Amino acid sequence: MIGILEDFRIGEKSIKVLNKKHMKNSDFYMLMSDLFEQCKKIAESKGKDYTVGSLDALANFKRGGESLGIPPEKVCWIFMNKHYQAITNYVKTGGQSESEPIRERIKDLINYLVLLQAIIVEGQETTASLVAQPDKEEEEKNKMPVDELF
């Protein structure tokens, strides 16, 4: 039996889904591309509010971490967890008690995952930079005079 084709809208694009049980790979990648585009627009829009004039995209997490005495990735996880819990509740209840549409929660969670990745990458770059450029004063203290080598 052939199922009924149904329009499924993501942003401005519409794809056909067969009884919501069959999605072609090409439709999936179109959905993914449009979803990521929407996520980027949301991040750009909300980012202005959260960075409060700072050029640092992660400023909100750093300030939150400083005020609570925790690292920025934990602050990000706390914010992210709200959306994760709402998505979990949606899955458990079949979406019976949504205060915000599930598609918006998913976009928010995706953006928080990208922010978490940025925090991790920045931390790794900072660590690598510190390792690559040792403290000059410490380096001088650890130098052994040439005459002591022989």
trRosetta pair geometry for C-beta under 8 A, 3 or more apart (Angstrom, degrees):
i j d omega theta_ij theta_ji phi_ij phi_ji
2 18 8.0 -87 -174 -149 70 118
3 18 4.6 106 70 177 122 85
3 19 3.5 -77 -172 -30 149 115
3 21 7.1 159 -56 39 172 110
3 22 7.3 150 39 19 141 119
4 18 7.8 147 74 -152 32 55
4 19 6.3 96 47 -73 67 76
5 16 4.7 -9 -171 -169 113 114
5 17 7.3 139 -156 66 62 33
5 18 6.0 -37 -98 -95 65 61
6 16 7.1 135 64 -155 33 61
6 17 5.5 -35 66 64 87 84
6 18 7.8 145 18 -105 80 14
6 19 7.2 107 0 -78 115 22
6 20 6.6 -21 52 -46 136 82
7 14 5.0 -18 -161 -171 106 117
7 15 7.5 134 -154 70 55 31
7 16 6.5 -42 -95 -97 49 59
7 17 7.9 84 -165 18 7 83
8 14 7.0 143 68 -159 40 63
8 15 5.3 -30 62 66 94 82
8 16 7.4 136 14 -122 87 11
8 17 4.6 39 -18 -8 131 123
8 20 7.5 121 -76 -100 130 82
8 31 7.8 -11 112 -98 120 122
9 13 7.2 156 -150 86 61 45
9 14 5.1 -30 -96 -100 74 78
10 13 5.6 -14 67 66 81 95
10 15 7.2 7 11 5 104 106
10 30 7.9 147 54 125 132 82
10 31 5.2 124 -10 -136 162 73
10 34 4.6 116 116 100 115 135
10 35 6.0 -56 -173 -62 133 78
10 38 7.5 -121 169 -18 87 140
11 34 4.7 -146 26 178 129 113
11 35 7.8 -155 -21 -74 113 39
11 37 6.9 -3 -65 82 168 113
11 38 5.3 -150 -74 -65 118 118
12 34 7.7 -147 43 -144 66 125
13 30 6.3 -140 150 160 153 110
13 31 8.0 -151 92 -91 128 49
13 34 5.1 -119 27 -88 131 153
15 23 7.6 52 130 -142 135 98
15 27 4.4 122 -171 -149 141 106
15 30 6.0 143 -76 86 131 131
15 31 6.3 -72 6 -61 151 96
16 27 7.3 -104 55 -105 58 143
17 20 5.2 48 131 -91 129 45
17 21 8.0 126 164 24 96 37
17 22 7.0 156 -171 71 66 57
17 23 5.6 -23 -123 -88 94 86
17 27 7.2 163 -83 154 74 154
18 21 6.4 -65 99 58 81 75
18 22 3.9 -12 61 57 115 112
18 23 7.8 -163 28 -66 81 42
19 22 6.8 53 51 13 86 91
23 27 5.0 -124 -173 88 86 122
23 28 5.3 105 130 -63 118 89
23 31 7.6 -22 -173 -6 141 144
24 27 4.5 93 58 6 83 104
24 28 7.0 -144 96 -8 44 85
25 28 5.4 -53 -149 33 34 115
25 29 6.4 27 157 -15 67 104
26 29 6.0 -55 -148 38 30 106
26 30 6.4 33 151 -20 63 106
27 30 5.5 -53 -147 36 33 113
27 31 6.2 37 152 -21 66 104
28 31 5.6 -54 -150 36 30 113
28 32 6.3 32 151 -21 65 106
29 32 5.3 -47 -143 36 36 116
29 33 6.2 39 156 -21 65 104
30 33 5.8 -52 -146 36 29 112
30 34 6.3 24 157 -13 63 109
31 34 6.0 -62 -148 41 27 106
31 35 6.0 30 155 -23 65 111
32 35 5.7 -56 -144 36 27 113
32 36 6.3 23 158 -16 64 107
33 36 6.0 -57 -149 37 27 107
33 37 6.4 30 151 -21 62 107
34 37 5.4 -52 -148 34 34 116
34 38 6.5 35 152 -18 65 103
35 38 5.8 -55 -152 36 31 110
35 39 6.4 35 149 -22 65 105
35 106 7.9 -47 -158 119 125 116
35 107 7.0 -146 -169 -96 84 89
35 110 7.4 128 150 -26 106 172
36 39 5.3 -48 -146 34 36 117
36 40 6.5 40 153 -23 64 101
36 110 7.6 -126 -104 159 63 147
37 40 5.8 -52 -153 31 31 112
37 41 6.7 31 150 -18 63 104
38 41 5.7 -53 -150 35 35 112
38 42 6.4 35 152 -18 67 105
38 107 5.9 -72 115 -122 109 135
39 42 5.7 -56 -150 37 31 111
39 43 6.2 31 153 -20 66 107
39 107 5.1 -160 -92 -157 79 86
39 110 5.0 -71 -116 99 144 127
39 111 5.3 -173 -167 -65 97 89
39 114 7.5 120 153 -6 129 143
40 43 5.6 -54 -146 37 31 112
40 44 6.3 31 155 -19 65 106
41 44 5.8 -54 -147 37 29 110
41 45 6.3 26 155 -17 64 110
42 45 5.8 -60 -148 40 29 110
42 46 5.9 10 163 -3 68 113
42 107 5.8 101 7 149 161 124
42 108 7.4 -105 145 -83 150 61
42 111 6.2 -103 95 -61 115 149
43 46 6.3 -60 -133 49 25 98
43 47 5.5 40 162 -40 63 112
43 111 5.0 -178 -77 -136 102 121
43 114 7.3 -44 -93 78 150 138
44 47 5.7 -46 -136 24 21 121
44 48 7.5 30 160 -25 52 95
45 48 6.8 -59 -176 17 28 107
45 49 8.0 12 141 -4 59 104
46 49 5.6 -57 -163 37 51 111
46 50 6.0 34 148 -14 80 113
46 111 7.9 70 54 158 137 160
47 50 5.8 -65 -140 44 32 104
47 51 5.8 18 168 -13 71 114
47 57 6.3 -30 -152 -139 122 85
48 51 6.6 -59 -134 39 20 100
49 52 7.6 10 170 -65 33 63
50 59 7.4 152 134 69 76 89
50 60 4.1 -45 174 -47 97 147
51 54 4.5 -125 173 58 90 87
51 55 7.5 104 171 -56 137 4
51 56 6.5 173 -145 75 109 58
51 57 6.4 -57 -85 -119 130 33
51 59 4.8 93 -140 38 69 125
51 60 6.5 -87 -80 -33 43 93
52 59 6.9 -124 41 111 87 138
52 60 7.7 120 -1 -78 97 84
54 59 3.9 95 75 -64 155 161
56 59 4.2 113 85 -57 104 92
56 62 7.1 -23 133 15 142 141
57 115 7.7 -143 139 -123 103 87
57 118 6.6 -58 96 159 124 157
58 61 5.1 -51 -176 43 81 113
58 62 5.8 82 125 -25 89 103
58 72 6.1 52 168 177 115 153
58 115 7.0 143 -105 -164 85 91
58 118 6.1 -164 -67 117 117 116
58 119 5.7 138 -133 -87 140 80
58 122 6.5 -113 4 7 158 162
59 62 5.7 -61 -145 40 32 111
59 63 6.0 29 160 -17 70 107
60 63 6.1 -55 -144 38 26 107
60 64 6.2 26 156 -17 61 111
60 75 7.9 -165 125 135 74 136
61 64 5.7 -54 -144 40 30 113
61 65 6.1 33 155 -21 64 108
61 72 3.8 79 136 -161 106 99
61 73 7.6 56 173 -61 135 26
61 75 4.6 161 -150 84 76 126
61 76 5.1 1 -120 -55 136 90
61 115 7.1 153 -39 162 142 119
61 119 6.3 -71 108 -90 158 130
62 65 5.7 -54 -146 37 28 112
62 66 6.4 31 154 -21 63 105
62 72 5.0 -25 -78 -84 54 127
63 66 5.7 -52 -147 34 31 112
63 67 6.4 24 157 -15 64 107
64 67 6.0 -60 -148 39 29 106
64 68 6.2 3 161 3 65 114
64 72 7.3 101 64 -122 92 67
64 75 4.1 122 99 -141 125 145
65 68 6.2 -72 -142 51 26 94
65 69 7.6 -110 170 67 58 4
65 70 5.2 -108 -142 83 76 62
65 71 5.5 -15 -147 174 138 14
65 72 4.4 -86 -29 -70 145 55
65 74 6.9 112 -110 55 100 93
65 75 4.9 -107 -61 -25 81 129
66 69 7.6 28 -171 -71 25 38
68 75 7.1 148 38 -84 136 102
70 74 4.4 -80 156 72 123 139
70 75 6.4 146 92 -48 110 81
71 74 5.3 98 64 4 74 100
71 75 7.6 -136 105 -3 43 87
72 75 5.3 -52 -151 34 43 115
72 76 6.3 45 151 -21 71 103
72 119 5.1 -153 107 -139 113 129
73 76 5.5 -49 -148 36 36 115
73 77 6.3 41 151 -23 65 103
73 116 6.2 77 -141 -144 84 82
73 119 4.9 167 -80 121 80 140
73 120 6.7 68 -98 -66 130 76
73 123 7.6 -34 -40 -30 121 147
74 77 5.4 -48 -145 34 35 114
74 78 6.5 40 152 -23 64 100
75 78 5.8 -52 -154 30 32 112
75 79 6.7 26 151 -12 64 104
76 79 5.9 -58 -152 40 33 108
76 80 5.9 31 152 -19 68 114
76 112 6.2 155 -178 -168 88 90
76 115 5.5 -164 -137 113 127 109
76 116 4.8 163 132 -85 142 80
76 119 5.8 -145 -16 -11 153 153
77 80 5.4 -57 -139 43 30 114
77 81 6.0 41 157 -34 65 104
77 116 7.0 76 -67 -105 69 126
78 81 5.8 -47 -146 23 26 116
78 82 7.7 37 152 -26 54 93
79 82 6.3 -46 -171 14 36 112
79 83 7.9 20 144 -3 62 101
79 112 6.0 -163 104 -122 99 129
80 83 6.1 -63 -167 39 44 105
80 84 6.2 42 142 -21 75 110
80 109 6.4 89 -159 -134 83 67
80 112 3.7 166 -98 145 96 145
80 113 7.0 107 -135 -58 136 58
80 115 8.0 -163 -67 62 113 112
80 116 6.7 -6 -49 -46 154 126
81 84 5.1 -54 -141 39 39 116
81 85 6.0 42 158 -22 71 103
82 85 6.1 -56 -151 34 24 109
82 86 6.6 23 151 -17 60 107
83 86 5.6 -53 -147 37 35 112
83 87 6.3 35 153 -19 67 104
83 105 4.9 166 -155 -166 90 83
83 106 7.9 166 172 -72 117 20
83 108 4.7 -159 -102 98 150 113
83 109 4.3 -161 120 -68 132 88
83 112 6.6 165 33 8 138 143
84 87 5.8 -56 -149 37 30 110
84 88 6.3 34 150 -22 65 106
84 109 6.1 114 -68 -119 66 124
85 88 5.4 -50 -146 35 33 115
85 89 6.3 36 153 -20 64 104
86 89 5.6 -51 -149 36 31 113
86 90 6.5 38 149 -24 62 103
86 98 7.8 82 -177 -130 104 72
86 99 7.8 -90 -134 40 125 93
86 100 7.1 5 -179 52 154 104
86 102 7.9 -170 136 -114 99 66
86 105 4.9 -130 99 -133 125 146
87 90 5.4 -49 -151 31 35 117
87 91 6.5 34 151 -18 65 103
87 102 6.8 102 -114 -150 71 91
87 105 5.4 180 -64 129 87 129
87 106 6.6 100 -101 -79 126 71
87 109 6.4 -14 -29 -41 143 154
88 91 5.8 -55 -152 36 32 110
88 92 6.3 27 153 -16 66 109
89 92 5.7 -56 -142 40 31 110
89 93 5.9 -1 168 7 68 115
89 97 6.9 -65 153 70 122 100
90 93 6.7 -73 -135 52 19 88
90 94 7.7 -68 176 117 53 6
90 95 4.9 25 -155 -87 85 67
90 98 6.5 43 -99 -85 101 102
90 102 4.9 108 -139 -106 161 121
90 105 7.3 170 -22 60 144 154
93 96 4.3 -99 151 27 113 102
93 97 6.0 -10 113 17 162 90
95 98 5.6 -9 -167 -38 77 120
95 102 6.1 -67 -113 -42 113 134
98 101 6.5 59 157 -102 139 28
98 102 6.2 -80 -118 -47 139 80
100 104 5.3 -96 159 77 105 127
100 105 5.9 125 98 -55 111 93
101 104 4.8 89 70 4 87 104
101 105 7.3 -155 99 -6 47 86
102 105 5.4 -52 -150 35 40 114
102 106 6.3 42 152 -23 69 102
103 106 5.7 -50 -149 33 33 113
103 107 6.6 34 152 -18 63 103
104 107 5.7 -51 -149 35 35 111
104 108 6.4 36 152 -19 65 105
105 108 5.7 -55 -149 37 32 112
105 109 6.3 32 153 -20 66 106
106 109 5.7 -53 -147 36 31 111
106 110 6.4 35 152 -21 64 103
107 110 5.7 -51 -150 33 32 113
107 111 6.5 30 153 -17 64 105
108 111 5.7 -57 -151 37 32 110
108 112 6.4 30 153 -17 66 105
109 112 5.7 -53 -146 37 33 110
109 113 6.4 37 153 -21 65 103
110 113 5.7 -55 -153 34 31 113
110 114 6.6 29 150 -17 64 104
111 114 5.6 -52 -150 36 35 111
111 115 6.4 37 150 -19 66 104
112 115 5.4 -50 -145 37 36 114
112 116 6.3 42 152 -22 66 101
113 116 5.6 -48 -147 34 32 114
113 117 6.5 37 150 -20 62 102
114 117 5.5 -49 -151 34 35 115
114 118 6.5 38 148 -21 64 102
115 118 5.5 -51 -150 34 35 114
115 119 6.5 38 151 -20 65 101
116 119 5.6 -49 -149 33 34 113
116 120 6.4 33 152 -17 65 105
117 120 5.7 -56 -150 38 32 112
117 121 6.1 31 154 -18 67 108
118 121 5.7 -52 -141 39 30 110
118 122 6.1 31 158 -19 64 107
119 122 5.9 -55 -146 38 26 110
119 123 6.3 29 153 -20 62 108
120 123 5.7 -57 -151 36 29 113
120 124 6.4 27 153 -18 65 106
121 124 5.7 -55 -148 36 31 110
121 125 6.3 30 154 -18 66 106
122 125 5.7 -54 -146 37 31 110
122 126 6.3 33 154 -20 65 106
123 126 5.7 -53 -146 35 30 112
123 127 6.3 30 155 -17 64 106
124 127 5.7 -53 -146 38 31 111
124 128 6.1 31 155 -18 65 107
125 128 5.7 -53 -143 39 31 111
125 129 6.1 34 154 -23 64 107
126 129 5.7 -55 -148 35 29 113
126 130 6.4 28 154 -18 63 105
127 130 5.8 -56 -149 35 31 110
127 131 6.4 27 154 -15 65 107
128 131 5.8 -56 -146 39 31 109
128 132 6.0 28 156 -18 66 112
129 132 5.8 -57 -140 41 28 109
129 133 6.1 -14 170 19 65 110
130 133 6.7 -75 -135 58 22 80
131 134 7.7 -1 -167 -68 29 74
134 138 6.3 -106 163 77 101 114
134 139 5.3 114 107 -63 118 109
135 138 4.0 67 81 14 110 112
135 139 6.5 -178 90 -15 55 85
136 139 5.4 -54 -147 35 31 116
136 140 6.4 34 155 -21 65 103
137 140 5.8 -53 -152 33 31 111
137 141 6.6 31 151 -19 64 104
138 141 5.7 -53 -150 34 34 112
138 142 6.4 22 156 -11 66 111
139 142 6.1 -66 -149 42 28 105
139 143 6.8 43 151 -41 63 98
140 143 5.8 -40 -153 8 34 117
144 148 5.2 -111 171 77 99 124
144 149 6.3 116 114 -64 119 85
145 148 4.8 90 67 1 85 105
145 149 7.7 -141 101 -17 50 83
146 149 5.7 -46 -162 13 42 118
146 150 7.8 8 158 2 66 100
147 150 6.9 -72 -159 43 38 91
